[in-house]
Amino acid sequence: MNNEIIERISHIGIVPVVKIINEEDSLPLAKALFNGGIDAAEITFRSEHTLYAIKEISTNLPGMLVGAGTVLTKKQASDAVKAGARFIVTPGFNHEVVKWCIENEVPVLPGISSAGEIETALSYGLKTVKFFPAESSGGAKRIQDLSAPYSDVKFLPTGGIDEANMHDYLSLPSVLAIGGSFMLKEDFICSKNYSAIEELSRRAVKSLLTYELIHIGVNNNSEEEAVKNAQKLCSLFDFTYYHKPKSQFAGKGFEFLNVPGRGSNGHIAIYTPYPERALYHLSKMGILPIEGTITRNKKTGIINFAYLDLEIAGFAIHLINPDVKMEV
Protein backbone atom coordinates (compact mmCIF):
# COMPACT_ATOMS: atom_id res chain seq x y z
CA MET A 1 0.00 0.00 0.00
CA ASN A 2 1.32 3.45 -0.95
CA ASN A 3 1.46 5.11 2.46
CA GLU A 4 1.99 8.56 0.94
CA ILE A 5 -1.41 8.40 -0.77
CA ILE A 6 -3.13 7.14 2.39
CA GLU A 7 -1.43 9.81 4.50
CA ARG A 8 -2.50 12.52 2.08
CA ILE A 9 -6.11 11.32 2.16
CA SER A 10 -5.94 11.49 5.95
CA HIS A 11 -4.60 15.05 5.86
CA ILE A 12 -7.21 16.24 3.35
CA GLY A 13 -9.92 14.80 5.59
CA ILE A 14 -12.72 14.75 3.01
CA VAL A 15 -12.89 12.68 -0.18
CA PRO A 16 -15.77 13.81 -2.42
CA VAL A 17 -17.56 10.95 -4.16
CA VAL A 18 -18.16 12.22 -7.68
CA LYS A 19 -20.56 10.91 -10.32
CA ILE A 20 -19.95 12.57 -13.68
CA ILE A 21 -23.31 13.15 -15.34
CA ASN A 22 -21.97 15.00 -18.38
CA GLU A 23 -18.49 14.69 -19.84
CA GLU A 24 -17.98 18.44 -19.99
CA ASP A 25 -18.54 18.73 -16.23
CA SER A 26 -15.39 16.75 -15.40
CA LEU A 27 -12.76 19.47 -15.18
CA PRO A 28 -15.00 22.34 -13.95
CA LEU A 29 -16.30 20.15 -11.11
CA ALA A 30 -12.79 19.15 -10.10
CA LYS A 31 -11.63 22.76 -10.22
CA ALA A 32 -14.59 23.81 -8.05
CA LEU A 33 -13.62 21.24 -5.42
CA PHE A 34 -9.94 22.13 -5.70
CA ASN A 35 -10.49 25.89 -5.47
CA GLY A 36 -12.77 25.29 -2.50
CA GLY A 37 -9.91 23.60 -0.67
CA ILE A 38 -10.60 19.91 -1.34
CA ASP A 39 -7.79 18.45 -3.43
CA ALA A 40 -9.02 14.87 -3.70
CA ALA A 41 -11.86 13.15 -5.52
CA GLU A 42 -13.18 9.63 -5.97
CA ILE A 43 -14.61 9.42 -9.48
CA THR A 44 -17.12 6.59 -9.47
CA PHE A 45 -17.88 4.01 -12.15
CA ARG A 46 -21.55 4.91 -11.90
CA SER A 47 -21.23 6.79 -15.16
CA GLU A 48 -20.06 6.13 -18.69
CA HIS A 49 -17.79 9.16 -18.43
CA THR A 50 -15.61 7.88 -15.58
CA LEU A 51 -12.42 7.14 -17.51
CA TYR A 52 -12.68 10.36 -19.49
CA ALA A 53 -13.07 12.33 -16.27
CA ILE A 54 -10.15 10.64 -14.54
CA LYS A 55 -7.85 11.31 -17.48
CA GLU A 56 -9.08 14.89 -17.97
CA ILE A 57 -8.65 15.83 -14.32
CA SER A 58 -5.32 14.03 -13.85
CA THR A 59 -3.88 15.68 -16.93
CA ASN A 60 -5.15 19.22 -16.46
CA LEU A 61 -5.28 19.48 -12.67
CA PRO A 62 -2.19 17.60 -11.45
CA GLY A 63 -2.55 18.94 -7.91
CA MET A 64 -5.75 16.93 -7.53
CA LEU A 65 -5.48 13.47 -5.98
CA VAL A 66 -7.78 11.41 -8.20
CA GLY A 67 -9.07 7.95 -7.37
CA ALA A 68 -11.61 5.60 -8.94
CA GLY A 69 -14.65 4.44 -6.99
CA THR A 70 -17.36 1.81 -7.36
CA VAL A 71 -14.72 -0.38 -9.00
CA LEU A 72 -16.30 -3.78 -9.66
CA THR A 73 -13.82 -5.54 -11.95
CA LYS A 74 -10.11 -5.97 -12.47
CA LYS A 75 -10.47 -4.37 -15.91
CA GLN A 76 -12.07 -1.25 -14.43
CA ALA A 77 -9.22 -0.97 -11.94
CA SER A 78 -6.62 -1.37 -14.67
CA ASP A 79 -8.34 1.09 -17.01
CA ALA A 80 -8.71 3.63 -14.21
CA VAL A 81 -5.03 3.48 -13.27
CA LYS A 82 -4.03 3.83 -16.93
CA ALA A 83 -6.26 6.92 -17.10
CA GLY A 84 -4.51 8.45 -14.08
CA ALA A 85 -6.28 7.15 -10.96
CA ARG A 86 -3.91 6.93 -8.00
CA PHE A 87 -6.09 4.84 -5.71
CA ILE A 88 -8.99 2.40 -6.06
CA VAL A 89 -12.15 2.16 -3.93
CA THR A 90 -14.62 -0.73 -4.07
CA PRO A 91 -18.15 -0.83 -2.61
CA GLY A 92 -17.67 -4.36 -1.24
CA PHE A 93 -14.75 -6.71 -0.76
CA ASN A 94 -13.86 -7.72 -4.30
CA HIS A 95 -11.08 -10.33 -4.16
CA GLU A 96 -10.20 -10.02 -7.85
CA VAL A 97 -9.80 -6.23 -7.65
CA VAL A 98 -7.90 -6.35 -4.37
CA LYS A 99 -5.45 -8.96 -5.68
CA TRP A 100 -4.83 -6.94 -8.85
CA CYS A 101 -4.20 -3.74 -6.88
CA ILE A 102 -1.77 -5.44 -4.50
CA GLU A 103 0.10 -7.08 -7.37
CA ASN A 104 0.37 -3.72 -9.15
CA GLU A 105 1.15 -1.69 -6.00
CA VAL A 106 -1.98 0.43 -6.33
CA PRO A 107 -3.56 1.66 -3.06
CA VAL A 108 -6.95 0.02 -2.63
CA LEU A 109 -9.67 0.65 -0.07
CA PRO A 110 -12.10 -2.27 -0.22
CA GLY A 111 -15.62 -1.76 1.08
CA ILE A 112 -16.47 -3.55 4.34
CA SER A 113 -19.22 -3.43 6.94
CA SER A 114 -18.42 -6.38 9.21
CA ALA A 115 -15.70 -7.95 11.34
CA GLY A 116 -15.47 -10.87 8.94
CA GLU A 117 -14.66 -8.56 6.04
CA ILE A 118 -12.01 -6.83 8.15
CA GLU A 119 -10.46 -10.25 8.77
CA THR A 120 -10.41 -10.79 5.01
CA ALA A 121 -8.72 -7.41 4.46
CA LEU A 122 -6.10 -8.22 7.09
CA SER A 123 -5.42 -11.56 5.39
CA TYR A 124 -4.39 -9.54 2.32
CA GLY A 125 -2.17 -7.30 4.42
CA LEU A 126 -4.58 -4.34 4.19
CA LYS A 127 -5.13 -2.10 7.21
CA THR A 128 -7.12 0.65 5.48
CA VAL A 129 -10.69 -0.01 4.37
CA LYS A 130 -13.83 1.78 3.24
CA PHE A 131 -16.76 1.48 5.68
CA PHE A 132 -19.87 1.43 3.51
CA PRO A 133 -22.70 2.25 3.67
CA ALA A 134 -21.69 4.10 6.82
CA GLU A 135 -24.90 5.43 8.34
CA SER A 136 -27.09 2.43 7.55
CA SER A 137 -24.37 0.03 8.76
CA GLY A 138 -24.35 1.44 12.27
CA GLY A 139 -22.57 4.75 11.81
CA ALA A 140 -19.73 6.04 13.95
CA LYS A 141 -20.73 3.79 16.87
CA ARG A 142 -20.27 0.73 14.68
CA ILE A 143 -16.78 1.87 13.67
CA GLN A 144 -15.94 2.50 17.31
CA ASP A 145 -17.06 -1.03 18.18
CA LEU A 146 -15.06 -2.56 15.32
CA SER A 147 -11.98 -0.56 16.29
CA ALA A 148 -11.81 -2.22 19.71
CA PRO A 149 -10.57 -5.59 18.42
CA TYR A 150 -9.01 -4.12 15.25
CA SER A 151 -7.08 -1.17 16.64
CA ASP A 152 -4.64 -1.02 13.70
CA VAL A 153 -7.35 -0.68 11.05
CA LYS A 154 -8.22 2.72 9.57
CA PHE A 155 -11.64 3.41 8.08
CA LEU A 156 -12.87 5.67 5.28
CA PRO A 157 -16.62 5.85 6.07
CA THR A 158 -18.87 6.78 3.16
CA GLY A 159 -22.65 6.92 2.84
CA GLY A 160 -24.98 9.33 4.60
CA ILE A 161 -22.24 11.63 5.89
CA ASP A 162 -22.48 15.41 5.71
CA GLU A 163 -21.54 18.53 7.68
CA ALA A 164 -24.01 17.68 10.44
CA ASN A 165 -22.43 14.36 11.40
CA MET A 166 -18.89 14.47 9.97
CA HIS A 167 -17.29 14.99 13.38
CA ASP A 168 -19.04 11.92 14.79
CA TYR A 169 -16.70 10.03 12.47
CA LEU A 170 -13.64 12.26 12.23
CA SER A 171 -13.26 12.48 16.00
CA LEU A 172 -12.55 8.73 16.09
CA PRO A 173 -8.79 7.95 15.95
CA SER A 174 -9.53 5.01 13.63
CA VAL A 175 -11.15 7.18 10.93
CA LEU A 176 -8.79 8.06 8.10
CA ALA A 177 -11.11 10.59 6.44
CA ILE A 178 -14.74 10.77 5.36
CA GLY A 179 -16.25 10.27 1.92
CA GLY A 180 -19.36 12.03 0.72
CA SER A 181 -21.16 14.05 -1.92
CA PHE A 182 -22.73 16.74 0.25
CA MET A 183 -20.79 19.52 -1.48
CA LEU A 184 -21.92 18.25 -4.90
CA LYS A 185 -25.59 19.21 -5.00
CA GLU A 186 -27.23 17.71 -8.08
CA ASP A 187 -29.12 20.94 -8.82
CA PHE A 188 -25.85 22.85 -8.96
CA ILE A 189 -24.24 20.22 -11.19
CA CYS A 190 -27.17 20.19 -13.61
CA SER A 191 -27.26 23.99 -13.78
CA LYS A 192 -23.44 24.09 -14.03
CA ASN A 193 -23.29 26.37 -11.00
CA TYR A 194 -19.66 25.56 -10.27
CA SER A 195 -19.17 28.64 -8.07
CA ALA A 196 -21.86 27.29 -5.71
CA ILE A 197 -20.04 23.93 -5.56
CA GLU A 198 -16.79 25.76 -4.82
CA GLU A 199 -18.49 27.63 -1.98
CA LEU A 200 -19.96 24.41 -0.56
CA SER A 201 -16.50 22.85 -0.73
CA ARG A 202 -15.02 25.81 1.10
CA ARG A 203 -17.76 25.53 3.72
CA ALA A 204 -17.04 21.80 4.11
CA VAL A 205 -13.37 22.51 4.83
CA LYS A 206 -14.38 25.24 7.29
CA SER A 207 -16.68 22.77 9.06
CA LEU A 208 -13.89 20.20 9.04
CA LEU A 209 -11.27 22.42 10.66
CA THR A 210 -13.66 24.33 12.98
CA TYR A 211 -11.21 27.10 13.85
CA GLU A 212 -11.92 28.94 17.09
CA LEU A 213 -10.10 31.65 19.02
CA ILE A 214 -8.95 30.22 22.37
CA HIS A 215 -6.89 33.01 23.91
CA ILE A 216 -4.64 35.95 23.21
CA GLY A 217 -1.19 35.86 24.80
CA VAL A 218 0.46 39.20 25.66
CA ASN A 219 4.19 39.55 26.19
CA ASN A 220 5.39 41.12 29.44
CA ASN A 221 8.86 41.94 30.72
CA SER A 222 8.47 40.35 34.15
CA GLU A 223 6.18 38.19 36.25
CA GLU A 224 5.30 41.22 38.35
CA GLU A 225 4.11 43.07 35.23
CA ALA A 226 2.15 40.01 34.02
CA VAL A 227 0.40 39.62 37.39
CA LYS A 228 -0.46 43.31 37.52
CA ASN A 229 -1.92 43.34 34.01
CA ALA A 230 -3.90 40.11 34.45
CA GLN A 231 -5.36 41.21 37.79
CA LYS A 232 -6.26 44.62 36.40
CA LEU A 233 -8.26 43.02 33.57
CA CYS A 234 -9.94 40.69 36.06
CA SER A 235 -10.95 43.57 38.34
CA LEU A 236 -12.40 45.57 35.46
CA PHE A 237 -14.42 42.79 33.83
CA ASP A 238 -14.93 40.28 36.63
CA PHE A 239 -12.76 37.62 34.98
CA THR A 240 -11.32 34.78 37.05
CA TYR A 241 -7.60 35.09 37.73
CA TYR A 242 -5.41 32.02 37.17
CA HIS A 243 -1.78 31.88 38.25
CA LYS A 244 0.46 29.63 36.19
CA PRO A 245 4.24 29.07 36.44
CA LYS A 246 5.04 30.81 33.13
CA SER A 247 2.07 33.13 32.70
CA GLN A 248 -1.02 34.66 34.29
CA PHE A 249 -4.54 34.33 32.91
CA ALA A 250 -7.43 36.76 33.06
CA GLY A 251 -10.28 34.36 32.49
CA LYS A 252 -9.50 31.80 29.82
CA GLY A 253 -9.20 34.34 27.03
CA PHE A 254 -6.20 36.46 28.03
CA GLU A 255 -2.76 35.14 28.88
CA PHE A 256 -0.04 37.48 30.18
CA LEU A 257 3.38 35.89 29.80
CA ASN A 258 5.99 36.42 32.50
CA VAL A 259 8.67 37.01 29.87
CA PRO A 260 8.41 37.88 26.18
CA GLY A 261 7.51 34.85 24.06
CA ARG A 262 7.04 34.37 20.35
CA GLY A 263 5.70 37.31 18.41
CA SER A 264 6.68 40.94 18.86
CA ASN A 265 3.63 41.58 21.00
CA GLY A 266 2.52 38.08 21.90
CA HIS A 267 0.57 35.25 20.35
CA ILE A 268 -2.89 34.17 19.27
CA ALA A 269 -4.04 30.62 20.12
CA ILE A 270 -6.38 29.00 17.58
CA TYR A 271 -8.24 25.78 18.32
CA THR A 272 -8.86 23.12 15.70
CA PRO A 273 -9.87 19.52 16.40
CA TYR A 274 -7.38 18.27 13.81
CA PRO A 275 -4.09 20.23 13.79
CA GLU A 276 -2.43 17.85 11.32
CA ARG A 277 -5.22 18.38 8.80
CA ALA A 278 -5.13 22.12 9.47
CA LEU A 279 -1.39 22.22 8.83
CA TYR A 280 -1.89 20.39 5.53
CA HIS A 281 -4.55 22.84 4.34
CA LEU A 282 -2.49 25.84 5.53
CA SER A 283 0.57 24.52 3.71
CA LYS A 284 -1.31 24.94 0.43
CA MET A 285 -1.28 28.67 1.22
CA GLY A 286 2.44 28.61 1.96
CA ILE A 287 2.02 28.64 5.75
CA LEU A 288 4.14 26.04 7.54
CA PRO A 289 4.68 24.99 11.15
CA ILE A 290 7.83 25.91 13.04
CA GLU A 291 9.34 22.47 13.56
CA GLY A 292 10.83 23.08 16.99
CA THR A 293 7.45 24.09 18.41
CA ILE A 294 5.49 20.98 17.44
CA THR A 295 4.24 18.75 20.26
CA ARG A 296 2.34 15.48 19.93
CA ASN A 297 -0.14 13.42 21.88
CA LYS A 298 1.91 10.88 23.82
CA LYS A 299 -0.53 8.04 23.13
CA THR A 300 -1.41 8.64 19.47
CA GLY A 301 1.60 10.58 18.19
CA ILE A 302 -0.79 13.07 16.54
CA ILE A 303 0.20 16.75 16.56
CA ASN A 304 -1.65 18.72 19.23
CA PHE A 305 0.30 22.01 19.17
CA ALA A 306 2.38 23.99 16.67
CA TYR A 307 3.37 27.59 16.01
CA LEU A 308 2.99 28.81 12.45
CA ASP A 309 5.71 30.65 10.54
CA LEU A 310 3.90 33.98 10.40
CA GLU A 311 2.98 37.00 12.52
CA ILE A 312 -0.10 39.19 12.23
CA ALA A 313 0.09 42.68 13.76
CA GLY A 314 3.02 41.56 15.87
CA PHE A 315 1.30 38.42 17.14
CA ALA A 316 2.58 34.91 16.49
CA ILE A 317 -0.09 32.25 15.92
CA HIS A 318 -0.25 28.71 17.18
CA LEU A 319 -2.71 25.88 16.68
CA ILE A 320 -3.95 23.83 19.60
CA ASN A 321 -6.25 20.81 19.77
CA PRO A 322 -8.79 19.52 22.35
CA ASP A 323 -6.12 17.80 24.49
CA VAL A 324 -5.05 21.21 25.77
CA LYS A 325 -7.93 23.41 24.61
CA MET A 326 -9.16 24.45 28.05
CA GLU A 327 -5.89 24.44 29.97
CA VAL A 328 -5.16 27.65 31.88
SEPAKE-673890 format. One line per 5 residues: number of its first residue (from 1); for each residue y, x, z of C-alpha. Coordinates in nm, 3 decimals, always signed. Layout:
<rs>
NUM	Y X Z | ... .
</rs>
This chain:
<rs>
1	+0.000 +0.000 +0.000 | +0.345 +0.132 -0.095 | +0.511 +0.146 +0.246 | +0.856 +0.199 +0.094 | +0.840 -0.141 -0.077 .
6	+0.714 -0.313 +0.239 | +0.981 -0.143 +0.450 | +1.252 -0.250 +0.208 | +1.132 -0.611 +0.216 | +1.149 -0.594 +0.595 .
11	+1.505 -0.460 +0.586 | +1.624 -0.721 +0.335 | +1.480 -0.992 +0.559 | +1.475 -1.272 +0.301 | +1.268 -1.289 -0.018 .
16	+1.381 -1.577 -0.242 | +1.095 -1.756 -0.416 | +1.222 -1.816 -0.768 | +1.091 -2.056 -1.032 | +1.257 -1.995 -1.368 .
21	+1.315 -2.331 -1.534 | +1.500 -2.197 -1.838 | +1.469 -1.849 -1.984 | +1.844 -1.798 -1.999 | +1.873 -1.854 -1.623 .
26	+1.675 -1.539 -1.540 | +1.947 -1.276 -1.518 | +2.234 -1.500 -1.395 | +2.015 -1.630 -1.111 | +1.915 -1.279 -1.010 .
31	+2.276 -1.163 -1.022 | +2.381 -1.459 -0.805 | +2.124 -1.362 -0.542 | +2.213 -0.994 -0.570 | +2.589 -1.049 -0.547 .
36	+2.529 -1.277 -0.250 | +2.360 -0.991 -0.067 | +1.991 -1.060 -0.134 | +1.845 -0.779 -0.343 | +1.487 -0.902 -0.370 .
41	+1.315 -1.186 -0.552 | +0.963 -1.318 -0.597 | +0.942 -1.461 -0.948 | +0.659 -1.712 -0.947 | +0.401 -1.788 -1.215 .
46	+0.491 -2.155 -1.190 | +0.679 -2.123 -1.516 | +0.613 -2.006 -1.869 | +0.916 -1.779 -1.843 | +0.788 -1.561 -1.558 .
51	+0.714 -1.242 -1.751 | +1.036 -1.268 -1.949 | +1.233 -1.307 -1.627 | +1.064 -1.015 -1.454 | +1.131 -0.785 -1.748 .
56	+1.489 -0.908 -1.797 | +1.583 -0.865 -1.432 | +1.403 -0.532 -1.385 | +1.568 -0.388 -1.693 | +1.922 -0.515 -1.646 .
61	+1.948 -0.528 -1.267 | +1.760 -0.219 -1.145 | +1.894 -0.255 -0.791 | +1.693 -0.575 -0.753 | +1.347 -0.548 -0.598 .
66	+1.141 -0.778 -0.820 | +0.795 -0.907 -0.737 | +0.560 -1.161 -0.894 | +0.444 -1.465 -0.699 | +0.181 -1.736 -0.736 .
71	-0.038 -1.472 -0.900 | -0.378 -1.630 -0.966 | -0.554 -1.382 -1.195 | -0.597 -1.011 -1.247 | -0.437 -1.047 -1.591 .
76	-0.125 -1.207 -1.443 | -0.097 -0.922 -1.194 | -0.137 -0.662 -1.467 | +0.109 -0.834 -1.701 | +0.363 -0.871 -1.421 .
81	+0.348 -0.503 -1.327 | +0.383 -0.403 -1.693 | +0.692 -0.626 -1.710 | +0.845 -0.451 -1.408 | +0.715 -0.628 -1.096 .
86	+0.693 -0.391 -0.800 | +0.484 -0.609 -0.571 | +0.240 -0.899 -0.606 | +0.216 -1.215 -0.393 | -0.073 -1.462 -0.407 .
91	-0.083 -1.815 -0.261 | -0.436 -1.767 -0.124 | -0.671 -1.475 -0.076 | -0.772 -1.386 -0.430 | -1.033 -1.108 -0.416 .
96	-1.002 -1.020 -0.785 | -0.623 -0.980 -0.765 | -0.635 -0.790 -0.437 | -0.896 -0.545 -0.568 | -0.694 -0.483 -0.885 .
101	-0.374 -0.420 -0.688 | -0.544 -0.177 -0.450 | -0.708 +0.010 -0.737 | -0.372 +0.037 -0.915 | -0.169 +0.115 -0.600 .
106	+0.043 -0.198 -0.633 | +0.166 -0.356 -0.306 | +0.002 -0.695 -0.263 | +0.065 -0.967 -0.007 | -0.227 -1.210 -0.022 .
111	-0.176 -1.562 +0.108 | -0.355 -1.647 +0.434 | -0.343 -1.922 +0.694 | -0.638 -1.842 +0.921 | -0.795 -1.570 +1.134 .
116	-1.087 -1.547 +0.894 | -0.856 -1.466 +0.604 | -0.683 -1.201 +0.815 | -1.025 -1.046 +0.877 | -1.079 -1.041 +0.501 .
121	-0.741 -0.872 +0.446 | -0.822 -0.610 +0.709 | -1.156 -0.542 +0.539 | -0.954 -0.439 +0.232 | -0.730 -0.217 +0.442 .
126	-0.434 -0.458 +0.419 | -0.210 -0.513 +0.721 | +0.065 -0.712 +0.548 | -0.001 -1.069 +0.437 | +0.178 -1.383 +0.324 .
131	+0.148 -1.676 +0.568 | +0.143 -1.987 +0.351 | +0.225 -2.270 +0.367 | +0.410 -2.169 +0.682 | +0.543 -2.490 +0.834 .
136	+0.243 -2.709 +0.755 | +0.003 -2.437 +0.876 | +0.144 -2.435 +1.227 | +0.475 -2.257 +1.181 | +0.604 -1.973 +1.395 .
141	+0.379 -2.073 +1.687 | +0.073 -2.027 +1.468 | +0.187 -1.678 +1.367 | +0.250 -1.594 +1.731 | -0.103 -1.706 +1.818 .
146	-0.256 -1.506 +1.532 | -0.056 -1.198 +1.629 | -0.222 -1.181 +1.971 | -0.559 -1.057 +1.842 | -0.412 -0.901 +1.525 .
151	-0.117 -0.708 +1.664 | -0.102 -0.464 +1.370 | -0.068 -0.735 +1.105 | +0.272 -0.822 +0.957 | +0.341 -1.164 +0.808 .
156	+0.567 -1.287 +0.528 | +0.585 -1.662 +0.607 | +0.678 -1.887 +0.316 | +0.692 -2.265 +0.284 | +0.933 -2.498 +0.460 .
161	+1.163 -2.224 +0.589 | +1.541 -2.248 +0.571 | +1.853 -2.154 +0.768 | +1.768 -2.401 +1.044 | +1.436 -2.243 +1.140 .
166	+1.447 -1.889 +0.997 | +1.499 -1.729 +1.338 | +1.192 -1.904 +1.479 | +1.003 -1.670 +1.247 | +1.226 -1.364 +1.223 .
171	+1.248 -1.326 +1.600 | +0.873 -1.255 +1.609 | +0.795 -0.879 +1.595 | +0.501 -0.953 +1.363 | +0.718 -1.115 +1.093 .
176	+0.806 -0.879 +0.810 | +1.059 -1.111 +0.644 | +1.077 -1.474 +0.536 | +1.027 -1.625 +0.192 | +1.203 -1.936 +0.072 .
181	+1.405 -2.116 -0.192 | +1.674 -2.273 +0.025 | +1.952 -2.079 -0.148 | +1.825 -2.192 -0.490 | +1.921 -2.559 -0.500 .
186	+1.771 -2.723 -0.808 | +2.094 -2.912 -0.882 | +2.285 -2.585 -0.896 | +2.022 -2.424 -1.119 | +2.019 -2.717 -1.361 .
191	+2.399 -2.726 -1.378 | +2.409 -2.344 -1.403 | +2.637 -2.329 -1.100 | +2.556 -1.966 -1.027 | +2.864 -1.917 -0.807 .
196	+2.729 -2.186 -0.571 | +2.393 -2.004 -0.556 | +2.576 -1.679 -0.482 | +2.763 -1.849 -0.198 | +2.441 -1.996 -0.056 .
201	+2.285 -1.650 -0.073 | +2.581 -1.502 +0.110 | +2.553 -1.776 +0.372 | +2.180 -1.704 +0.411 | +2.251 -1.337 +0.483 .
206	+2.524 -1.438 +0.729 | +2.277 -1.668 +0.906 | +2.020 -1.389 +0.904 | +2.242 -1.127 +1.066 | +2.433 -1.366 +1.298 .
211	+2.710 -1.121 +1.385 | +2.894 -1.192 +1.709 | +3.165 -1.010 +1.902 | +3.022 -0.895 +2.237 | +3.301 -0.689 +2.391 .
216	+3.595 -0.464 +2.321 | +3.586 -0.119 +2.480 | +3.920 +0.046 +2.566 | +3.955 +0.419 +2.619 | +4.112 +0.539 +2.944 .
221	+4.194 +0.886 +3.072 | +4.035 +0.847 +3.415 | +3.819 +0.618 +3.625 | +4.122 +0.530 +3.835 | +4.307 +0.411 +3.523 .
226	+4.001 +0.215 +3.402 | +3.962 +0.040 +3.739 | +4.331 -0.046 +3.752 | +4.334 -0.192 +3.401 | +4.011 -0.390 +3.445 .
231	+4.121 -0.536 +3.779 | +4.462 -0.626 +3.640 | +4.302 -0.826 +3.357 | +4.069 -0.994 +3.606 | +4.357 -1.095 +3.834 .
236	+4.557 -1.240 +3.546 | +4.279 -1.442 +3.383 | +4.028 -1.493 +3.663 | +3.762 -1.276 +3.498 | +3.478 -1.132 +3.705 .
241	+3.509 -0.760 +3.773 | +3.202 -0.541 +3.717 | +3.188 -0.178 +3.825 | +2.963 +0.046 +3.619 | +2.907 +0.424 +3.644 .
246	+3.081 +0.504 +3.313 | +3.313 +0.207 +3.270 | +3.466 -0.102 +3.429 | +3.433 -0.454 +3.291 | +3.676 -0.743 +3.306 .
251	+3.436 -1.028 +3.249 | +3.180 -0.950 +2.982 | +3.434 -0.920 +2.703 | +3.646 -0.620 +2.803 | +3.514 -0.276 +2.888 .
256	+3.748 -0.004 +3.018 | +3.589 +0.338 +2.980 | +3.642 +0.599 +3.250 | +3.701 +0.867 +2.987 | +3.788 +0.841 +2.618 .
261	+3.485 +0.751 +2.406 | +3.437 +0.704 +2.035 | +3.731 +0.570 +1.841 | +4.094 +0.668 +1.886 | +4.158 +0.363 +2.100 .
266	+3.808 +0.252 +2.190 | +3.525 +0.057 +2.035 | +3.417 -0.289 +1.927 | +3.062 -0.404 +2.012 | +2.900 -0.638 +1.758 .
271	+2.578 -0.824 +1.832 | +2.312 -0.886 +1.570 | +1.952 -0.987 +1.640 | +1.827 -0.738 +1.381 | +2.023 -0.409 +1.379 .
276	+1.785 -0.243 +1.132 | +1.838 -0.522 +0.880 | +2.212 -0.513 +0.947 | +2.222 -0.139 +0.883 | +2.039 -0.189 +0.553 .
281	+2.284 -0.455 +0.434 | +2.584 -0.249 +0.553 | +2.452 +0.057 +0.371 | +2.494 -0.131 +0.043 | +2.867 -0.128 +0.122 .
286	+2.861 +0.244 +0.196 | +2.864 +0.202 +0.575 | +2.604 +0.414 +0.754 | +2.499 +0.468 +1.115 | +2.591 +0.783 +1.304 .
291	+2.247 +0.934 +1.356 | +2.308 +1.083 +1.699 | +2.409 +0.745 +1.841 | +2.098 +0.549 +1.744 | +1.875 +0.424 +2.026 .
296	+1.548 +0.234 +1.993 | +1.342 -0.014 +2.188 | +1.088 +0.191 +2.382 | +0.804 -0.053 +2.313 | +0.864 -0.141 +1.947 .
301	+1.058 +0.160 +1.819 | +1.307 -0.079 +1.654 | +1.675 +0.020 +1.656 | +1.872 -0.165 +1.923 | +2.201 +0.030 +1.917 .
306	+2.399 +0.238 +1.667 | +2.759 +0.337 +1.601 | +2.881 +0.299 +1.245 | +3.065 +0.571 +1.054 | +3.398 +0.390 +1.040 .
311	+3.700 +0.298 +1.252 | +3.919 -0.010 +1.223 | +4.268 +0.009 +1.376 | +4.156 +0.302 +1.587 | +3.842 +0.130 +1.714 .
316	+3.491 +0.258 +1.649 | +3.225 -0.009 +1.592 | +2.871 -0.025 +1.718 | +2.588 -0.271 +1.668 | +2.383 -0.395 +1.960 .
321	+2.081 -0.625 +1.977 | +1.952 -0.879 +2.235 | +1.780 -0.612 +2.449 | +2.121 -0.505 +2.577 | +2.341 -0.793 +2.461 .
326	+2.445 -0.916 +2.805 | +2.444 -0.589 +2.997 | +2.765 -0.516 +3.188 .
</rs>
